[in-house]
């Protein structure tokens, strides 16, 4: 990174990028960060980049890295992304998988789902092929890309038994009657987040911006939002330490306040385009503030380097390698002229 530094009249330092100077914002998270269900162009990472053209013009770049919502997989994937992109800011969405749980179901409902599983798989394949065809075929939209983006998800879940008319109440009834299987306790979740943050701090100097857990549908995951609301409060106390480069931002509140019935797809856990837009609106001012802080630190650092290499006033006392300068009495103009005449005559 190279800087041209200019000290202006009011003693401020202006830092200008010389050549190709880039700083990276890395979005890290699970399938919602990936944009699963809406596609790359509609995910909140892309919307944040679109909303900040001035940052792009000044050398900021935006990258996305994702993994499954599993604490066991986070370390490897995040370390790989940090090594690849060397981010200045990491926007890290807290994983929802460990916070979620399984609803115990009666045998008759399991048989019903199993009976329709083959039909749903065939329907999924048809929807994927339609998506590929709309994208121009395999040459312009490979199957891998169609599956990665998952834009077929909402249409697919339209035919799921739990979304049939009158059946969306079944899972809440099952949860009340048969209970749930919890993946992680609140204390375990906090401890794992703390460990991952400390490990990342040792690996990079990047500023960390943590996003709260996203909401889920109460019909698909009854009781999830009460857990998410309580755990987000605990995560805020744990992760919000601006003085140490760790900030926590709440996106759960805006998502549940602004037309909550529109921010999720039919699967009950992935954000719709409307939900991604809300998240982007919350993140843009937070990221802008972190960018300004990062650039301000760069100004100070560049000014310090400039001061270290710029020549200072002469020191009459000298150093170990340089003898002290002897004082010379000023001479009058006439005397100087006479001296020059004498020297000329001698030559």
N, C-alpha and C positions, 0 to 999 in steps of 0.2 A: 504494500500500500504506500503510495507516494503522495506527498502533500506539497503544495506551494503555499507558503505562509507569508502574509503581508500584515505588518503592524500599521494600523490606521491612526489618525490624529488623536482620537479619543481613547487610545491605549487598548482598544479591542483587537482581537486577533481574528482575521478572516482566513478560513481554511477552504481551499478549492481542490477538488480532486484533479490530479494530473494523470491522464491516461485512463486505464480501465480500473476503477476502484469500485468494488461491489461489496455489499453487506447483505446478509441473507436472513430472512425470517422463515423459520422452519415450523410448519404446522405438523404436530404429531398427535395421533389418536387412533381410534378404532374405525369401524365401518362408516360411522357418521362423518368423520373427518375425511374419509375416502370419497364421500359423496354417493355411497351406495343407495340406489333407489332413484337418484335424480341426475347423476352423471357428473363428470368433471367440471363442466362449465357452470353448473348451478350450485356446486358445493360452496360452503362459506369461505373457504380459503381463496377460491377464485373470485368471489364477490368482494372480498377485502382488497385483493390486488386491483380489481377493476375500479374500486372506489378511491384508489390512491395513485393516480397517474403521476403526480408530482414526485412521489417517493421513487417510482420506477425511473423517472428521468434523472434523478440524482444518484442512481446506482444501487438502489435497494432491489433485491430479488426475492421471490416467494417460492418456496418449495414445500412439498407435502410428502410425508412418510407415514405409513400406517401399519398396523399389525392387528392380530385378533385381540379381543378384549380379555386378555389373560395376563396376569402379572408375571407368569413364568416366561412369556415371550417378549416382554417389553424391553428388557435389558439389551438383548442381542440386536433387535431391530433399531432401537434408538441409538445405540453405540455406532452401528453401521451408518446411520443417517448423519450423525454428528461428524464422523470421519469424512464422509463424502461432501458435505455442504459447509462445514465449519460455520455454523450459524452465529449471528450476533444476538438473535432473539429466538427463543423456542416457545411457541404457543402450544401448550400441552393440555389436551382434553382428558379429564379424569375418566378412567374406564368405567363403563356401566356394567360390564359382564359380571365382575365379582360382587357387585351390589345386587344384581338381579337374583332370581330364584326360580325353581321349578314348581309348578302347581301340580299337586297329586291329582290324578284323574281316575275315575272308576273304569272298570274293565270294559263296559259296554261302549264308553266313549273312545277308548283306545282302539277297539275293534272297528268303530266307525271311521276313525282317522286312517287306520290301516287299509280299510276297504277302498278309500278314495285316494290313497297315496299314489298308486300307479296312474290313475287318471290325472292327478295334479301334476305329476312329472311330465306326462305327455303334453298337458296344456302349457307347462313352463317351456318346453322345447319349442312349441309352436310360437309362443310369444317372443322367444329369443330369436327365432328365425325371421319373424316379422320385423324385429328391431334391426337385424342385420340387413334385411332387404331395404328398409327405409334409409339406412345409412349408405346404400350404394353397393351392397354385396360384400363378400369376404375380402376383396382386394382393398377396399377403402375402410371397411369396418370389420375387422377380424372378430371371430367368435370370442376370443379371449377378452377383447376390449368390451364387447357387449355384456359378457358375464361379470367383468370387473365393475362396470358402471351400474349394472343391475337396474336399468330403467324399466324393466319388466315387472319389478317387484309389486308395485301397487296394483297393477292389473291382475297379477297372479293371485294375490291375497283376496281379491274380490270373490273368488270361488272357494275359499277355505271354509270348512264347516263352522268355525267360530264366528265368521262374518255373515252367516246366513241370517235372514230375518228372525228375530226372537231368540237367537242362540248366543248373543254376545254376553248375556248374563250368566251363562253356564260357568265360565272360569271363576268369577267371583263366588258363585255358590260352591264350586269344587274347593276353592281355597278355604272357605269357611267350614266346609264339611270334612274335608280330608287333609287339610293342612298344606304346607309348602316345604320344599327342600332348600335350605339356605346354603349358598356357596361360601360366603365369608361373613364373619361377624364385624361389627362396627370397629372394634378395637384392632382386629387383624387388618382391616382395610387401611386404617390410619397408619399403622406401623409399616405396611408395605409401601405406601405412598411416601412416607418419611425416608425409608431406606433408599428408594429409587431416586428421590430428589438429592439426597446426600451423595449418592454415587455419581449422578450427573454433574453435580457441583465440582467433584474432584476431577472430572474428565474435561470440563469446558468452563470458560468464563462467561458464557452466554447468559443473558438475562432470561429468567423463566417467568412465563405468564400462564398460569393454570386456569383452565375453564372448568366451571362446575359440572356436575353430572347432569346430563340431559333427562328430561322427563320421559315417561312411558305411558301408554294407554292403560287406564284403570281396568278396562275390559279384558285386556290381554295379560296384564300383570297387576292384579288387585293388590292394593297396599304399597305398591312400589313408590309412588310419589310422596307418601308420608315418610318413608325411609330416606328417599333422596333429599327431601327438604331438611330433615334432621342431620343427615350426614354431610350435606353441603355446608351447614353451619359449622360443624366440626372441622371440615377441610379448610374453611376460611381461617379459623383460628390457627390451624397447623401450618398452612402454606403461605399466608399473607404476611410477608416480612419484607417490605419494600427496601428497607435499609441494607438488606443482604442480597438483593437482586432476585427476590422471589415474590411474585404478585398473584393474587387470586381474584378472579372476576366472576361475578354471578350472571350466568346466562339462563339459569333455571327460572328465575323470577320473571324476566321479560317473556320467556316462552309460554309460561302458564297464565300470564295476564293478558296477552294480546291474542285474541281469538284462538284459545287453546285447542279447539276442535279442528283447526286447520294446520297445525304445525307438525302433525305426524302422518305418515302413510298408513295404509290399512293393516300393515303387519304390527303396528302398535309400538314400534321402538325406533324406527328410522325417520329422520326429519324429512318433511316435504320441502319443496322449493320455498314456500312461505317460511318454514322454520329456519332454513339456512339463511334467508334474508334477515331474519330477526337476530340470529347469532352474529352475522356480519356487522349489522348496525351497532351492536354492543361492542364488538372487538375493535372497530376502526379507531375510535378515539383513544382507546387504551394502547393500541400498537403505535399510534402517532406519538403519544407521550413518551413511550419507550425509545422510539427512534430519535426524538429530539434529545433525550438524555444521552443516548449512545453517541450521537454526533457532537454533543457538547463535551463529552469526555475525550473524544478524538481531537477536538480543538485544543483542549488543555494539553494533551499529550504532544500534539504537533508543535505547539508554542514552546513547550519545554525543550523539545529536541532542537528547535530553531535557536533558542537562547543558548543552548549548550555549544553549538557549533559557530555562532556568530562572534566576531572579534569584539572584545571588551575594551575599555579605556586602558591606556598604558600604565603600568605600575612602576613607579620610580624606585621602589624598594628592591626590585629584581626577584629572581628565584634561584634555586640551586643550579640551574643550567644557564641562567642569563644574568650577567652582572648588572648591578644597579647603574642607572643613568646618572652622569655627573651634571650638576646644574650649570648652565651656561648663562652668563650675564648678557642681557640684551645690549646691542650696540646701536649707536645713532646712525642715521643714514650717511652723514658726512664721513664718519670714521670707517664705515664699511667701504665707501668709495676710495678712501686713501689706502686702505689695506689692499684693495684690488689693484691700485696703481703700483704699489710697491711690489706686489707679487708679479705683475707684468714686467716691471723693470728687471727684476731678478732673472726672469726667464730670458 
